[in-house]
Amino acid sequence: MKFSPFAFTALAAFSSITSALSPAQWRSQSIYQVLTDRFARTDGSTTAGCNANNGVYCGGTFQGIINKLDYIQNMGFTAIWISPVVTNIAGNSLDGSSYHGYWAQDIYSINSNFGTKADLVALSAALHARGMYLMVDVVTNHMGYLGCGSCVDYSIYKPFNSKSYYHDFCLIDYNNVTSIKSCWEGDNIVSLPDMRTEDSAVASVWNSWITALVANYSIDGLRIDSAQQVNSAFFPPFQSAAGVHVLGEVFNGDPNYVCPYQTYMSGVLNYPAYFWITQAFQSTSGSISNLVNGINTMKSTCSDTTLLGSFLENHDVDRFPSLTSDESLAKNAIAFTILADGTPIIYEGQEQHYAGTNSGNYNRAAIWLSGYPTTSTFYTWIAKLNQIRNQAIYKSDGYVLYKAYPIYSDSSTIAMRKGDTGSQIISVYSNLGASGSSYTLTLTSSQTGFTASQALIEVMGCTAYTADSSGNLAVAMAGGLTRVFYPKSLLTGSGICPSLTGTASSTSTKATTTTSSVITTTSSCTAATSVAVTFNELVTTTYGQTIKLSGSIAALGSWDTSQAIALSAASYTSSNPLWTVTVSLAPGTVISYKFINVASSGTVTWEADPNRSYTVPSGCATAVTVSGSWQG
């Protein structure tokens, strides 16, 4: 088979060269995912019919996206991810049509339903003119065929028009790794002929194709569909040929399965965290502990969590509001996604609280039917989160490199820190829901890094706070809402909470109008009489060593190492060296403490200064977790 170079030559006429972003530069971006057919029409209609369940083209275009870039950028997004752009198979079936872009037929031409080559060039140029970036979805694993897997007419494809370029037909068994790599996705209604990407001839064409596609349309990044179904050795040369950052789709919740893909590509979508975040916040009985443990596992298992794609929804999963109608829970889940490690991704419609399920394709409803309101609850919520994240990046280059970690957790709360001391964001999340009671949660200076009498702003409610004389922060929780704290000194002129920080300057992040308030809280729950405090410590040890907890109170041995409390290594692994112990303490107890390493000979090694400090919360919580790592 010969592959015509004409397609690449013809495309070159549309080339508009810009410098693509490196993986490191993608850390600072915030992505809005666009399902091209369902976002915006060229005619600007907000009433044109689109029944998502029918699974057919509804009329969204590249030009429609261009027309609505203000809507996206004013939420604080710096990049968009669009659907695959190549020509797909035509026709309809019980599985629907190819409106989503994942059933390719001709990789050398542009899907005319979305627009022309010139339209795609114009979209890229319009983004770059705004200082925004373009990520394009690509599919190298398969093509599409309207019919059964054993009756494919391979002659319809460009350029892979022979059966020899495909694996023999068999439907994937996801319990078999070999099957995942060599069998077919899809079904016998619309079959998806599986490419032999391990063959050098096939790989060479894909590499040449992606080089041209990126150059001709000035693409800044790629999302790779069905990455786990492709042989892994295909990706390093493919990404090298593309010359841009890659986010691979590995639809699996196991970090030990997902993280190794960073060996072959710079980034992957953080599906493990997606599952944990969803589990934690989809109900008032969600598992915070799984989220805490999951975050620590990802940090120790993935080579770099700051290059992952952080998300809560996409076109392949149920929308979060389909799982719960509680808006406070949804706000927490979205906030956790945006302020986590990696590049945040918001799927079109989250800002309008769309609630469709994946079953029936209701998670792919047309956005134009919302009317694109910019004052809706979740549009402004997302804008505020993007704004504080953008400000943190603006003030500290190290923010995106700092790996977030849990500083506090209990059965309904998780507090996170991201950022070096002096420019850190401290965020507090709750799954109590909108009917959650009001209470005060105290975070210590050793947990937050805040200093004595430091002035802070809680940016989601625009409330002024001041740390106490020890640097501790009394967080007023109410209505199950997220609290996000940042130093006031770094917000001057930012446009964030302007009534507290002043008007926006020309060099600060884009302003979003907010209002300030003063929170007063009263306890409406049964106060705990004893709190089970779990201390989790990550520290690598060798055979015969024991980690113990020594502290200033009698329950911790009063600094007598012979009376220190031994931690358990029952959950210790080489990738997650966790030592843990639970101690029952009275609410309000203030302790200073350190961990010690006791050798089999009895020799004691103290961790480095300073002493840690902690105040047991006075409130409703009956169990909390304090997590950290050995101070070397």
C-alpha distance (Angstrom), angle and dihedral (degrees) to the residues before:
residue distance angle dihedral
M1 . . .
K2 3.81 . .
F3 3.76 122.7 .
S4 3.77 114.5 -144.1
P5 3.80 115.1 -125.0
F6 3.80 88.3 -158.5
A7 3.78 93.4 88.7
F8 3.77 91.4 58.5
T9 3.81 93.2 44.6
A10 3.78 91.6 50.0
L11 3.77 92.1 49.2
A12 3.78 91.4 52.2
A13 3.77 90.2 71.6
F14 3.77 87.8 69.0
S15 3.78 95.4 48.7
S16 3.80 119.4 132.9
I17 3.79 108.8 179.5
T18 3.81 120.6 -146.3
S19 3.77 131.4 154.6
A20 3.79 109.8 -88.1
L21 3.79 119.1 -135.0
S22 3.78 120.0 -102.2
P23 3.80 120.1 -132.0
A24 3.81 88.4 -103.2
Q25 3.81 91.1 55.7
W26 3.81 91.6 51.4
R27 3.82 89.1 64.3
S28 3.80 88.6 75.1
Q29 3.80 96.1 49.6
S30 3.80 130.5 94.2
I31 3.81 116.0 -150.1
Y32 3.79 130.9 -146.9
Q33 3.81 109.8 -160.7
V34 3.79 114.0 -139.0
L35 3.79 123.3 -164.1
T36 3.78 91.1 -154.4
D37 3.80 98.3 -147.6
R38 3.80 92.7 50.8
F39 3.82 106.0 40.7
A40 3.80 110.3 69.2
R41 3.80 138.5 -15.0
T42 3.78 126.2 -136.2
D43 3.81 90.5 -120.5
G44 3.81 91.3 55.3
S45 3.80 92.9 -125.9
T46 3.79 118.2 166.2
T47 3.80 93.7 -175.6
A48 3.83 104.2 48.9
G49 3.80 107.5 127.0
C50 3.79 121.3 -107.7
N51 3.79 121.8 168.1
A52 3.80 103.2 -166.7
N53 3.80 91.0 -161.4
N54 3.82 90.8 63.4
G55 3.81 90.6 64.8
V56 3.80 96.2 -144.9
Y57 3.80 136.0 126.4
C58 3.81 111.8 -75.2
G59 3.79 101.4 -175.6
G60 3.81 109.7 -96.4
T61 3.82 113.2 152.6
F62 3.80 145.7 -177.7
Q63 3.80 88.8 -106.9
G64 3.79 89.8 51.5
I65 3.81 88.9 56.8
I66 3.82 90.9 49.7
N67 3.78 89.8 53.1
K68 3.80 91.6 53.9
L69 3.80 101.6 43.4
D70 3.81 90.9 111.2
Y71 3.79 88.4 59.6
I72 3.81 90.3 54.3
Q73 3.80 99.1 39.5
N74 3.80 94.1 47.6
M75 3.80 88.2 62.5
G76 3.79 87.4 61.4
F77 3.79 98.8 -103.3
T78 3.79 118.4 148.8
A79 3.81 99.1 -172.0
I80 3.79 142.7 26.3
W81 3.78 130.8 -145.7
I82 3.80 112.8 -149.6
S83 3.81 133.3 -167.6
P84 3.82 121.6 -89.9
V85 3.80 107.7 -69.5
V86 3.82 104.9 -152.4
T87 3.80 127.5 102.7
N88 3.80 112.7 -80.8
I89 3.79 132.8 -160.7
A90 3.80 115.7 -77.4
G91 3.78 127.6 -129.6
N92 3.78 139.9 56.4
S93 3.80 133.1 -95.6
L94 3.77 143.1 164.2
D95 3.81 84.9 -77.8
G96 3.79 90.6 52.7
S97 3.79 127.9 -122.7
S98 3.80 134.6 -58.9
Y99 3.85 96.4 -92.0
H100 3.82 89.4 127.8
G101 3.80 93.8 59.6
Y102 3.80 100.4 -125.8
W103 3.84 98.6 112.3
A104 3.80 103.0 74.2
Q105 3.80 125.9 -169.8
D106 3.83 104.4 164.4
I107 3.80 118.1 25.3
Y108 3.81 91.8 -174.5
S109 3.81 96.8 65.4
I110 3.79 135.5 56.7
N111 3.81 123.1 -112.0
S112 3.80 102.0 -99.8
N113 3.80 91.2 -154.7
F114 3.80 87.2 69.5
G115 3.81 96.3 41.5
T116 3.78 140.7 -94.3
K117 3.78 134.4 -50.4
A118 3.78 87.7 -100.0
D119 3.82 90.1 53.5
L120 3.79 91.5 54.1
V121 3.80 90.4 48.4
A122 3.80 88.5 50.0
L123 3.81 91.5 51.3
S124 3.78 91.6 51.7
A125 3.81 91.1 47.3
A126 3.80 92.8 47.7
L127 3.80 90.6 52.9
H128 3.78 93.7 47.8
A129 3.79 91.3 48.0
R130 3.81 86.9 60.6
G131 3.79 94.1 46.2
M132 3.81 89.5 -105.7
Y133 3.80 130.2 128.4
L134 3.79 140.5 -132.1
M135 3.80 126.3 -129.9
V136 3.80 116.3 -176.2
D137 3.79 127.1 -160.1
V138 3.82 114.3 -128.0
V139 3.79 132.1 -172.0
T140 3.80 118.0 -152.5
N141 3.79 97.8 155.9
H142 3.79 100.7 72.6
M143 3.79 151.1 -8.3
G144 3.82 125.3 -134.0
Y145 3.81 133.6 -108.9
L146 3.79 130.6 -175.0
G147 3.80 96.6 -134.7
C148 3.76 145.5 36.2
G149 3.79 124.1 -35.8
S150 3.80 93.7 -117.0
C151 3.80 94.7 51.7
V152 3.82 102.9 51.2
D153 3.81 117.7 145.7
Y154 3.80 99.7 -144.3
S155 3.79 93.1 -173.2
I156 3.83 90.7 79.9
Y157 3.79 93.6 70.7
K158 3.77 129.4 95.1
P159 2.93 116.1 -123.9
F160 3.83 103.5 -12.4
N161 3.83 96.3 62.1
S162 3.81 101.1 151.6
K163 3.80 132.3 75.1
S164 3.80 88.5 -127.9
Y165 3.80 89.6 76.5
Y166 3.80 92.9 60.9
H167 3.77 138.4 65.3
D168 3.78 117.5 -109.3
F169 3.78 112.8 -89.5
C170 3.79 118.0 -86.6
L171 3.80 128.9 133.5
I172 3.80 116.1 -115.7
D173 3.78 121.4 -95.4
Y174 3.82 102.1 -157.3
N175 3.80 90.7 -158.5
N176 3.80 89.4 65.4
V177 3.82 119.6 68.1
T178 3.81 93.3 -158.5
S179 3.78 90.2 52.0
I180 3.81 91.3 50.8
K181 3.80 90.5 56.7
S182 3.81 100.8 40.8
C183 3.81 108.8 25.4
W184 3.79 128.7 76.3
E185 3.77 134.7 -92.9
G186 3.79 118.1 -143.3
D187 3.78 125.3 42.9
N188 3.81 140.3 -102.9
I189 3.80 93.2 -74.1
V190 3.79 94.8 58.9
S191 3.78 109.2 8.3
L192 3.79 121.9 -162.3
P193 3.82 109.7 -145.9
D194 3.79 105.8 -139.0
M195 3.82 116.2 -129.5
R196 3.80 122.8 -128.8
T197 3.79 92.0 -129.4
E198 3.79 89.3 165.4
D199 3.84 88.5 69.8
S200 3.79 112.6 93.9
A201 3.82 93.3 -137.5
V202 3.80 91.8 55.6
A203 3.80 94.0 43.5
S204 3.81 91.7 48.6
V205 3.79 92.1 56.0
W206 3.79 92.6 47.9
N207 3.80 90.6 49.6
S208 3.81 93.1 50.8
W209 3.78 90.8 44.6
I210 3.81 95.5 52.3
T211 3.80 92.3 47.0
A212 3.80 89.6 55.9
L213 3.80 95.4 41.5
V214 3.80 93.3 52.7
A215 3.80 93.1 45.7
N216 3.78 97.8 43.2
Y217 3.78 95.6 49.6
S218 3.81 98.9 30.7
I219 3.79 92.2 -120.9
D220 3.80 116.5 -174.4
G221 3.81 102.2 -166.3
L222 3.79 144.1 1.3
R223 3.76 136.1 -134.3
I224 3.81 109.1 -156.3
D225 3.79 115.9 -148.1
S226 3.82 120.6 -142.5
A227 3.80 93.8 5.8
Q228 3.80 95.1 163.8
Q229 3.81 90.3 55.9
V230 3.83 91.8 60.1
N231 3.79 123.0 78.2
S232 3.79 105.2 -97.9
A233 3.81 96.3 -130.6
F234 3.81 88.6 66.4
F235 3.81 93.8 70.4
P236 3.83 108.0 63.9
P237 3.84 94.0 58.7
F238 3.83 90.1 40.4
Q239 3.80 93.5 53.5
S240 3.79 90.5 43.8
A241 3.80 89.4 53.4
A242 3.80 90.4 49.0
G243 3.79 94.2 47.2
V244 3.82 92.9 -154.1
H245 3.78 140.6 95.9
V246 3.79 116.7 -78.0
L247 3.81 132.1 -153.1
G248 3.78 110.7 -165.4
E249 3.78 124.1 -156.0
V250 3.80 109.4 -126.7
F251 3.80 102.7 166.3
N252 3.81 98.9 -156.7
G253 3.79 134.3 108.0
D254 3.81 98.4 -144.8
P255 3.84 114.5 99.0
N256 3.80 89.7 -156.1
Y257 3.81 88.5 59.5
V258 3.81 99.0 39.2
C259 3.81 104.2 38.5
P260 3.84 97.6 60.4
Y261 3.81 88.8 65.4
Q262 3.81 87.0 75.6
T263 3.80 84.6 73.6
Y264 3.81 87.6 68.7
M265 3.81 103.7 32.7
S266 3.78 134.7 22.1
G267 3.79 97.3 -113.7
V268 3.78 145.6 7.6
L269 3.78 134.3 -164.6
N270 3.80 109.0 -92.3
Y271 3.80 98.4 -120.1
P272 3.82 94.5 157.7
A273 3.82 90.5 59.2
Y274 3.82 90.4 44.0
F275 3.80 89.3 60.6
W276 3.83 93.9 45.3
I277 3.81 94.6 46.6
T278 3.79 90.8 48.4
Q279 3.80 92.1 48.3
A280 3.80 92.1 47.7
F281 3.80 97.9 50.9
Q282 3.80 107.7 25.5
S283 3.80 90.9 89.9
T284 3.79 141.0 9.1
S285 3.80 88.2 -104.4
G286 3.80 94.7 52.9
S287 3.80 120.7 137.9
I288 3.80 112.2 -99.4
S289 3.80 90.7 169.5
N290 3.80 92.1 60.5
L291 3.79 88.9 52.6
V292 3.80 92.3 49.8
N293 3.79 92.9 48.3
G294 3.79 91.6 43.1
I295 3.79 94.0 54.8
N296 3.79 91.2 51.5
T297 3.81 90.8 46.7
M298 3.81 93.3 51.6
K299 3.82 91.1 50.1
S300 3.78 91.8 53.1
T301 3.81 96.9 39.5
C302 3.83 105.8 40.5
S303 3.79 118.4 68.3
D304 3.82 91.6 -132.3
T305 3.80 124.2 2.8
T306 3.81 90.2 -174.5
L307 3.82 89.6 72.6
L308 3.81 95.7 53.4
G309 3.79 126.1 104.2
S310 3.82 110.8 -114.6
F311 3.80 115.4 -152.8
L312 3.79 145.2 153.6
E313 3.80 100.8 -167.4
N314 3.78 139.9 21.0
H315 3.80 139.1 157.9
D316 3.83 93.0 -80.1
V317 3.82 101.1 53.9
D318 3.78 138.8 55.6
R319 3.76 114.3 -84.6
F320 3.80 110.0 -108.0
P321 3.86 95.0 -120.1
S322 3.81 88.2 59.4
L323 3.81 86.0 68.2
T324 3.80 97.4 48.5
S325 3.80 137.4 7.8
D326 3.80 91.7 -151.2
E327 3.80 107.9 114.7
S328 3.81 94.3 -162.5
L329 3.79 90.5 58.6
A330 3.81 90.1 49.7
K331 3.80 91.4 49.2
N332 3.80 91.0 52.8
A333 3.80 93.1 48.6
I334 3.81 92.8 49.3
A335 3.80 92.6 46.0
F336 3.79 92.0 50.1
T337 3.81 89.8 51.4
I338 3.80 95.0 50.8
L339 3.81 96.9 44.0
A340 3.81 96.2 44.1
D341 3.80 126.2 100.0
G342 3.78 116.6 -72.8
T343 3.77 133.5 24.7
P344 3.82 113.1 -34.4
I345 3.80 117.3 -131.2
I346 3.78 123.5 -163.6
Y347 3.80 117.0 -168.5
E348 3.78 116.8 -135.2
G349 3.78 110.3 -92.4
Q350 3.81 97.6 32.1
E351 3.79 87.2 99.8
Q352 3.82 88.9 58.5
H353 3.82 93.8 43.8
Y354 3.81 94.2 -115.5
A355 3.79 110.1 -172.9
G356 3.82 107.3 -165.5
T357 3.78 124.4 142.6
N358 3.80 125.8 -128.2
S359 3.79 89.0 -123.7
G360 3.77 106.4 86.7
N361 3.83 91.9 13.2
Y362 3.80 90.5 -93.5
N363 3.82 87.6 140.7
R364 3.82 86.7 70.9
A365 3.82 99.8 61.6
A366 3.81 117.4 150.3
I367 3.80 113.2 -91.3
W368 3.80 93.6 -150.2
L369 3.80 89.4 69.8
S370 3.83 87.7 69.2
G371 3.79 90.5 62.4
Y372 3.84 89.9 -128.1
P373 3.83 97.4 -95.8
T374 3.81 112.9 -169.0
T375 3.80 97.9 -164.3
S376 3.80 97.1 57.6
T377 3.79 119.0 124.8
F378 3.78 98.3 -105.4
Y379 3.81 97.1 37.0
T380 3.81 89.4 60.4
W381 3.83 92.5 39.6
I382 3.81 91.6 55.4
A383 3.81 91.0 43.9
K384 3.82 91.2 54.9
L385 3.80 92.0 49.1
N386 3.78 93.3 48.9
Q387 3.78 89.5 47.0
I388 3.80 96.2 54.9
R389 3.80 90.9 43.8
N390 3.81 90.5 50.5
Q391 3.81 89.9 48.6
A392 3.80 92.2 50.7
I393 3.81 89.9 51.4
Y394 3.82 90.7 46.5
K395 3.79 91.3 52.8
S396 3.80 98.4 42.5
D397 3.79 129.7 29.2
G398 3.78 88.3 -161.5
Y399 3.79 95.2 60.0
V400 3.81 95.0 88.7
L401 3.81 91.9 46.2
Y402 3.79 94.8 50.5
K403 3.80 110.3 98.3
A404 3.79 110.5 -132.7
Y405 3.78 117.8 -128.8
P406 3.81 138.6 -179.5
I407 3.81 112.8 -96.8
Y408 3.78 95.6 178.1
S409 3.78 138.8 8.4
D410 3.75 141.3 169.3
S411 3.78 133.3 168.5
S412 3.83 92.6 -68.8
T413 3.81 105.3 18.5
I414 3.78 139.4 64.2
A415 3.80 124.4 -179.0
M416 3.79 120.6 -163.5
R417 3.78 135.7 -164.4
K418 3.79 124.2 -154.3
G419 3.79 122.7 169.9
D420 3.80 140.1 38.8
T421 3.78 120.6 -71.9
G422 3.78 110.2 -75.1
S423 3.80 95.5 28.6
Q424 3.79 103.7 42.9
I425 3.78 127.9 134.0
I426 3.79 113.6 -138.7
S427 3.79 112.3 -164.3
V428 3.79 127.9 -174.5
Y429 3.82 121.0 -159.7
S430 3.78 130.5 -169.5
N431 3.78 135.9 -170.2
L432 3.80 95.0 -163.7
G433 3.79 88.7 106.4
A434 3.78 131.2 -141.9
S435 3.80 92.2 -50.3
G436 3.80 91.8 54.2
S437 3.79 115.4 131.8
S438 3.79 126.4 -112.0
Y439 3.79 117.4 -102.2
T440 3.78 142.1 144.4
L441 3.80 122.0 -107.4
T442 3.81 116.2 -164.8
L443 3.78 117.9 -148.5
T444 3.78 116.5 -169.3
S445 3.77 127.1 -129.5
S446 3.81 89.8 -114.7
Q447 3.79 88.9 57.8
T448 3.80 99.3 44.2
G449 3.79 103.0 27.7
F450 3.80 89.9 -131.9
T451 3.80 116.6 141.7
A452 3.79 135.6 -133.7
S453 3.81 113.0 -61.4
Q454 3.81 91.9 -7.6
A455 3.81 113.6 167.9
L456 3.80 112.8 -125.5
I457 3.79 138.1 176.7
E458 3.79 124.5 -142.2
V459 3.78 93.8 -145.6
M460 3.80 102.3 -164.8
G461 3.81 92.3 60.9
C462 3.83 96.9 21.8
T463 3.78 93.8 -123.9
A464 3.79 125.7 156.0
Y465 3.80 117.1 -128.5
T466 3.79 133.5 178.7
A467 3.79 124.6 -157.9
D468 3.80 113.8 -126.4
S469 3.80 125.8 -110.3
S470 3.79 90.2 -79.8
G471 3.79 94.4 46.7
N472 3.80 93.6 -105.5
L473 3.80 118.7 145.1
A474 3.81 122.7 -141.7
V475 3.81 104.1 -153.1
A476 3.79 115.9 -156.5
M477 3.80 106.4 -143.0
A478 3.79 121.7 -167.2
G479 3.78 139.2 155.4
G480 3.79 91.4 9.9
L481 3.81 91.0 -79.2
T482 3.80 128.6 155.0
R483 3.80 119.1 -106.8
V484 3.82 119.3 -152.8
F485 3.81 119.2 -171.5
Y486 3.80 129.5 -165.1
P487 3.83 132.9 165.8
K488 3.79 110.7 -86.9
S489 3.80 91.5 -141.5
L490 3.80 90.3 65.5
L491 3.80 94.0 51.1
T492 3.80 99.3 60.4
G493 3.80 108.6 127.1
S494 3.81 92.5 0.1
G495 3.79 95.7 117.0
I496 3.80 88.7 -123.9
C497 3.79 109.5 128.7
P498 3.83 91.1 -13.2
S499 3.79 94.9 -171.0
L500 3.82 86.8 65.2
T501 3.80 102.1 30.7
G502 3.80 105.7 30.3
T503 3.78 132.2 -110.6
A504 3.79 121.9 -42.2
S505 3.80 119.6 -87.5
S506 3.80 123.0 -143.2
T507 3.81 92.5 -107.4
S508 3.77 99.0 49.6
T509 3.76 129.6 91.2
K510 3.78 120.7 -76.4
A511 3.78 111.2 -73.9
T512 3.77 124.9 -118.4
T513 3.77 117.5 -167.5
T514 3.81 112.6 -114.2
T515 3.79 136.7 162.9
S516 3.78 129.5 -131.0
S517 3.77 126.7 -128.7
V518 3.77 141.6 173.9
I519 3.80 115.8 -125.8
T520 3.78 121.5 -147.4
T521 3.76 117.3 -176.1
T522 3.74 137.0 -162.8
S523 3.76 127.6 -171.8
S524 3.78 114.7 -112.0
C525 3.81 97.4 169.0
T526 3.78 135.6 80.0
A527 3.78 108.2 -85.7
A528 3.78 115.0 -124.0
T529 3.83 116.9 -115.9
S530 3.80 93.6 -163.2
V531 3.79 131.9 20.5
A532 3.81 124.4 -152.4
V533 3.81 102.4 -140.0
T534 3.80 113.8 -163.3
F535 3.79 114.9 -159.7
N536 3.81 113.1 -156.4
E537 3.78 116.2 -170.4
L538 3.79 126.5 -177.8
V539 3.82 108.8 -149.8
T540 3.80 131.2 143.2
T541 3.79 113.2 -128.6
T542 3.79 138.4 176.3
Y543 3.81 130.1 -130.0
G544 3.81 112.4 -63.9
Q545 3.81 96.4 22.3
T546 3.81 122.4 117.5
I547 3.79 127.9 -165.6
K548 3.81 114.9 -138.8
L549 3.79 136.2 -177.8
S550 3.79 119.1 -127.1
G551 3.79 123.7 -179.0
S552 3.77 152.0 156.2
I553 3.80 99.3 -87.8
A554 3.79 131.9 68.8
A555 3.80 92.7 -109.8
L556 3.82 87.6 62.1
G557 3.81 96.3 42.1
S558 3.83 98.7 -94.6
W559 3.83 89.9 -98.4
D560 3.82 91.2 -54.8
T561 3.80 102.6 133.3
S562 3.81 91.1 -156.0
Q563 3.82 87.3 62.6
A564 3.81 96.3 43.4
I565 3.80 117.9 127.4
A566 3.80 117.2 -109.1
L567 3.79 118.5 -130.4
S568 3.79 123.2 -139.9
A569 3.80 123.0 -115.1
A570 3.81 93.6 -164.9
S571 3.81 91.5 120.1
Y572 3.82 95.3 38.7
T573 3.81 117.5 131.3
S574 3.80 131.0 164.3
S575 3.80 90.2 -109.6
N576 3.83 94.5 42.8
P577 3.84 108.7 29.2
L578 3.80 95.1 -169.9
W579 3.79 123.7 173.0
T580 3.80 116.4 -177.9
V581 3.79 143.5 178.7
T582 3.81 135.1 170.6
V583 3.82 121.6 -142.3
S584 3.82 126.3 -175.9
L585 3.81 110.5 -132.1
A586 3.77 135.9 172.0
P587 3.83 117.4 -101.4
G588 3.78 112.1 -98.1
T589 3.82 94.2 24.7
V590 3.81 111.3 147.9
I591 3.79 115.5 -150.3
S592 3.78 139.6 178.3
Y593 3.77 115.5 -155.9
K594 3.78 149.1 159.1
F595 3.77 136.6 -165.2
I596 3.78 121.1 -117.2
N597 3.81 132.1 -161.1
V598 3.79 112.0 -138.0
A599 3.81 116.6 -163.6
S600 3.80 122.8 -147.2
S601 3.83 86.8 -103.7
G602 3.80 90.0 58.8
T603 3.80 95.0 -107.6
V604 3.80 110.4 149.4
T605 3.80 123.1 -145.1
W606 3.80 117.0 -170.8
E607 3.78 121.2 -149.4
A608 3.80 114.6 -116.1
D609 3.80 126.0 -81.8
P610 2.94 145.8 -57.4
N611 3.77 109.7 70.0
R612 3.78 112.8 -118.9
S613 3.79 119.0 -122.7
Y614 3.78 132.5 -158.5
T615 3.79 137.9 175.6
V616 3.79 115.4 -151.7
P617 3.82 106.2 -127.4
S618 3.78 119.9 -105.7
G619 3.75 106.9 -145.7
C620 3.77 142.0 61.7
A621 3.79 98.8 -36.5
T622 3.79 116.1 108.3
A623 3.81 95.3 178.0
V624 3.79 131.8 34.5
T625 3.79 136.9 170.8
V626 3.79 127.1 -140.1
S627 3.80 112.4 -164.1
G628 3.78 130.3 -170.8
S629 3.78 148.3 132.2
W630 3.80 132.5 -107.1
Q631 3.80 112.2 -80.4
G632 3.77 102.8 -125.8
